[in-house]
Amino acid sequence: MELRWKILLQRPGTDETVPVCSVTPPSERRDPADFGLSLAEGRQLLATLQKLVTRDQINAYDKLRRECGRYRRIKDWRSRIFSTALGRVQVKVYGVTAAVR
């Protein structure tokens, strides 16, 4: 029997889901010490989750900063790197939303 897990995030109050990752544990793991996510799978899951959360926080912060409700002209297109407790996240702002690289 093959196990497959698809991990999605859903914002409260919406039907929107955001795919985070898929996990398919190898069927050859038969030792109880190998149960659960591997270290690599856990790191991938956590890194993807951190990128999604950081992107939403930057977009929310951007909306609060705009006093007139409109976007200002963009003069600088360089990516920014945010150091978080769980690693670094590179973000490029495209006028309306932040895109995580």
C-alpha positions in Angstrom: 0.0 0.0 0.0 1.4 3.3 -1.0 0.8 6.4 1.2 0.4 9.8 -0.3 -0.1 13.1 1.4 -0.9 16.4 -0.2 -0.5 19.3 2.2 -2.6 22.4 1.5 -3.1 25.7 3.4 -6.5 27.4 3.6 -7.1 30.9 4.9 -10.0 31.0 7.4 -13.2 32.3 5.9 -12.2 31.5 2.3 -12.4 28.5 0.0 -8.9 29.4 -1.4 -6.3 26.6 -0.8 -2.6 27.0 -1.5 -0.6 23.8 -2.2 2.4 23.5 0.1 3.9 20.1 -0.9 3.3 16.4 -1.5 4.8 13.6 0.6 5.0 10.0 -0.6 7.0 8.0 2.0 8.9 5.1 0.4 7.3 1.8 1.0 10.6 0.2 1.9 10.6 2.0 5.3 9.7 -0.9 7.5 11.6 0.0 10.7 9.6 2.0 13.3 12.6 4.4 13.6 11.9 5.5 10.0 8.3 6.4 10.5 7.1 9.9 9.9 8.7 12.5 7.7 12.4 12.3 6.8 14.6 15.2 7.8 14.7 16.4 4.1 10.9 16.2 3.8 10.4 18.1 7.0 12.9 20.8 5.9 11.1 21.1 2.5 7.7 21.5 4.2 9.0 24.1 6.7 10.8 26.1 4.1 7.8 26.2 1.8 5.5 27.2 4.6 7.9 29.9 5.8 8.0 31.4 2.2 4.2 31.5 2.0 3.7 33.1 5.4 6.5 35.6 4.8 5.0 36.6 1.4 1.5 37.2 3.0 3.0 39.2 5.8 4.9 41.4 3.4 1.7 42.0 1.3 -0.3 42.8 4.5 2.5 45.2 5.6 2.5 46.9 2.2 -1.3 47.5 2.3 -1.0 49.1 5.7 1.8 51.4 4.6 -0.1 52.9 1.7 -1.8 56.1 3.0 -3.8 56.9 -0.1 -4.7 53.3 -1.0 -2.8 53.4 -4.3 0.6 51.9 -5.2 3.5 54.2 -5.8 5.7 53.9 -8.8 8.4 51.3 -8.4 11.9 52.6 -8.7 13.9 49.6 -7.5 13.3 46.1 -8.8 16.1 44.4 -6.8 15.1 41.3 -4.7 15.2 41.6 -1.0 16.3 38.8 1.4 14.6 38.6 4.7 16.3 36.6 7.5 13.8 34.8 9.5 14.1 32.4 12.5 13.8 29.5 10.1 16.0 30.6 7.3 16.3 33.3 4.6 13.5 34.1 2.2 14.2 36.0 -1.0 11.4 38.2 -2.1 10.9 40.4 -5.2 8.1 43.0 -5.0 6.1 43.4 -8.3 4.0 46.5 -7.5 0.9 44.6 -6.2 2.2 41.4 -4.6 5.4 39.9 -3.3 6.7 36.9 -5.2 8.9 34.5 -3.4 11.8 33.0 -5.3 
